[in-house]
Amino acid sequence: MLMQGGNAVDAAVATAAALNVAEPFMSGIAGVGYMHIYSAKKGEHKILDYVGLTPEATDLARYKTEECKSEGPLSPLVPGACGGWLEALRRYGSMDVGTVFEPAIEYAETGIALTVFGSSIFAQRADVLNKYPTGAGNYLIGGRAPHPGEVLVQSDLGRSFRAVAEGGEEVFYRGDIAKRMVQYLQQSGGLITEQDLAGFEAVWL
């Protein structure tokens, strides 16, 4: 991004999106987070909070085990990274979203060679991924973790990035992606609703 004339915010969001492909267990467009932006020109600090809330329907009685608090359909907060990344680009970025997401889209659609570290993480969690058809389908090969150097293609993720690049937050929080996320989670026993997604807002502190 910097070599193409972009600024640090463009590069940070592009890196986060690319890591969604290379290390989806560490970074993701459906994750949450904060961004600390410092303007040397203005001498000011800005903090962007895009940590989603718990779903409105959350009921502690549903959490029968410690495990379901940290993995599975009951565990996610309302996704905030998509809104946060786009808000950061809107206020401080210098490039269009399509250009910023372009590397991630290419990596997702053409595939990446998995690192030793990535392979080891998937191997540690293969039993969990195999519990969910989408987890196994997206990250495993024949039910096993990809070996180091094997190419992992994530076509669905590439399509999602393309859709967000073209349609913005509306697609992710109120459009087709939102509907598919909610449908999958509800079928799997999750709590996030379309109202939860539609109500998300990244906040400048």
Phi, psi and omega per residue, in radians:
M1 nan -0.744 -3.131
L2 -1.134 -0.698 3.125
M3 -1.162 -0.414 3.115
Q4 -1.575 0.067 3.097
G5 1.735 0.089 3.125
G6 -1.380 3.014 3.137
N7 -1.844 -3.020 -3.048
A8 -1.138 -0.588 3.127
V9 -1.221 -0.741 3.044
D10 -0.971 -0.794 -3.096
A11 -1.168 -0.679 -3.122
A12 -1.135 -0.768 -3.134
V13 -1.203 -0.709 3.099
A14 -1.063 -0.689 3.123
T15 -1.160 -0.775 3.117
A16 -1.053 -0.746 3.136
A17 -1.143 -0.739 3.122
A18 -1.127 -0.653 3.098
L19 -1.158 -0.478 3.056
N20 -1.012 -0.572 3.124
V21 -1.461 -0.847 -3.026
A22 -1.325 -0.633 -3.121
E23 -2.413 1.214 -3.066
P24 -1.104 -0.254 3.091
F25 -1.420 -0.088 -3.113
M26 -2.065 -0.516 -3.040
S27 -2.534 2.491 3.138
G28 -2.893 2.594 3.140
I29 -1.132 -0.356 3.078
A30 -1.768 0.298 3.100
G31 -1.583 -2.767 3.136
V32 -2.442 2.918 3.092
G33 2.953 -2.975 3.070
Y34 -2.262 2.776 2.996
M35 -2.364 2.242 3.093
H36 -1.833 2.019 -3.087
I37 -2.019 2.197 3.102
Y38 -2.004 2.220 3.079
S39 -1.727 1.892 3.114
A40 -1.137 -0.586 -3.120
K41 -1.141 -0.749 -3.115
K42 -1.658 -0.224 -3.110
G43 1.139 0.617 -3.092
E44 -2.208 2.597 3.075
H45 -1.836 2.422 3.035
K46 -2.298 2.389 3.102
I47 -2.005 2.224 3.101
L48 -1.889 2.095 -3.131
D49 -1.741 1.990 3.053
Y50 -2.217 0.740 3.008
V51 -1.535 2.014 -3.130
G52 -1.237 2.710 3.114
L53 -1.393 2.952 2.973
T54 -1.193 2.621 3.106
P55 -1.014 2.559 -3.098
E56 -1.036 -0.557 -3.082
A57 -1.456 0.113 -3.096
T58 -1.034 2.309 3.131
D59 -2.362 2.060 -3.082
L60 -1.023 -0.410 3.127
A61 -1.147 -0.354 3.136
R62 -1.290 -0.333 -3.038
Y63 -1.632 1.530 -3.042
K64 -1.377 -0.409 -3.122
T65 -2.331 2.798 3.070
E66 -1.133 -0.582 -3.092
E67 -1.048 -0.730 -3.066
C68 -1.269 -0.155 3.041
K69 -1.390 -0.402 -3.043
S70 -1.992 -0.202 3.100
E71 -2.637 2.734 3.134
G72 1.627 3.130 -2.979
P73 -1.173 -0.318 3.114
L74 -1.497 -0.223 -2.956
S75 -1.470 -0.492 -2.979
P76 -1.266 2.547 2.861
L77 -1.388 2.955 3.032
V78 -1.085 2.238 -3.073
P79 -1.029 2.297 -3.105
G80 -2.114 -0.331 -3.004
A81 -1.087 -0.704 -3.134
C82 -1.000 -0.896 3.134
G83 -1.121 -0.664 3.131
G84 -1.158 -0.811 3.123
W85 -1.035 -0.798 -3.094
L86 -1.205 -0.619 3.089
E87 -1.145 -0.720 3.102
A88 -1.080 -0.751 3.116
L89 -1.155 -0.670 -3.114
R90 -1.097 -0.741 -3.069
R91 -1.512 -0.661 -2.997
Y92 -2.150 -0.184 -3.127
G93 -1.339 2.920 3.122
S94 -2.174 -0.044 -3.099
M95 -2.067 2.798 3.071
D96 -1.333 2.745 -3.047
V97 -1.062 -0.669 -3.135
G98 -1.033 -0.715 3.125
T99 -1.184 -0.720 -3.131
V100 -1.149 -0.664 -3.130
F101 -1.460 -0.152 -3.024
E102 -0.973 -0.797 3.119
P103 -1.074 -0.749 -3.134
A104 -1.094 -0.715 3.128
I105 -1.082 -0.786 3.131
E106 -1.090 -0.791 3.140
Y107 -1.088 -0.695 -3.105
A108 -1.199 -0.751 -3.027
E109 -1.403 -0.587 -3.128
T110 -1.675 -0.326 3.100
G111 1.729 2.723 3.079
I112 -2.238 2.615 3.050
A113 -1.413 2.154 -3.064
L114 -1.231 2.407 3.097
T115 -1.348 2.934 3.060
V116 -1.056 -0.750 3.129
F117 -1.087 -0.833 3.137
G118 -1.054 -0.767 3.123
S119 -1.060 -0.708 -3.111
S120 -1.172 -0.645 3.127
I121 -1.153 -0.808 3.122
F122 -1.097 -0.662 3.135
A123 -1.123 -0.676 3.124
Q124 -1.146 -0.490 -3.037
R125 -1.995 0.232 -3.102
A126 -1.040 -0.631 -3.137
D127 -1.120 -0.653 3.107
V128 -1.227 -0.805 -3.137
L129 -1.051 -0.615 -3.133
N130 -1.229 -0.214 3.070
K131 -1.270 -0.371 -3.032
Y132 -2.169 2.155 -3.093
P133 -0.955 -0.693 -3.126
T134 -1.220 -0.641 3.106
G135 -1.108 -0.830 3.121
A136 -1.147 -0.715 -3.095
G137 -1.169 -0.591 -3.089
N138 -1.495 -0.554 -2.936
Y139 -2.132 -0.194 -3.114
L140 -1.996 2.824 3.091
I141 -2.103 1.934 -3.100
G142 1.022 0.586 3.111
G143 1.472 -0.025 3.135
R144 -2.037 2.814 3.090
A145 -1.211 2.448 3.051
P146 -1.072 2.486 3.086
H147 -1.345 2.749 3.057
P148 -0.931 2.300 -3.135
G149 1.626 -0.353 3.072
E150 -1.199 2.545 -3.066
V151 -1.580 2.240 3.134
L152 -1.905 2.034 3.112
V153 -1.754 2.348 -3.123
Q154 -2.217 1.266 -3.038
S155 -1.081 -0.706 -3.139
D156 -1.084 -0.716 3.116
L157 -1.119 -0.717 3.092
G158 -1.044 -0.737 3.113
R159 -1.137 -0.647 3.124
S160 -1.136 -0.765 3.099
F161 -1.085 -0.718 3.105
R162 -1.072 -0.759 -3.123
A163 -1.104 -0.735 3.127
V164 -1.201 -0.668 3.101
A165 -1.058 -0.612 -3.111
E166 -1.520 -0.660 -3.020
G167 -1.941 -0.086 3.100
G168 1.191 -2.790 -3.100
E169 -1.028 -0.523 -3.080
E170 -0.988 -0.728 -3.128
V171 -1.151 -0.718 -3.043
F172 -1.343 -0.698 -3.019
Y173 -1.755 -0.276 -3.131
R174 -2.397 -0.219 -3.043
G175 -1.719 -2.562 -3.016
D176 -1.088 -0.737 -3.127
I177 -1.104 -0.750 3.120
A178 -1.034 -0.801 -3.119
K179 -1.093 -0.709 -3.128
R180 -1.230 -0.657 3.094
M181 -1.083 -0.841 -3.094
V182 -1.131 -0.743 3.138
Q183 -1.047 -0.798 -3.132
Y184 -1.129 -0.815 -3.106
L185 -1.103 -0.746 -3.125
Q186 -1.172 -0.648 3.081
Q187 -1.161 -0.452 -3.105
S188 -1.667 -0.011 3.141
G189 1.694 0.227 3.128
G190 -1.411 3.083 -3.002
L191 -2.042 -0.265 -3.067
I192 -1.190 2.320 -3.128
T193 -2.002 2.974 3.071
E194 -1.089 -0.565 3.115
Q195 -1.163 -0.670 3.085
D196 -1.055 -0.798 -3.118
L197 -1.164 -0.793 -3.097
A198 -1.111 -0.453 -3.106
G199 -1.545 -0.027 -3.109
F200 -1.221 2.483 3.056
E201 -2.606 2.235 3.024
A202 -1.277 2.487 -3.000
V203 -2.159 2.291 3.029
W204 -1.474 2.267 3.140
L205 -1.818 nan nan
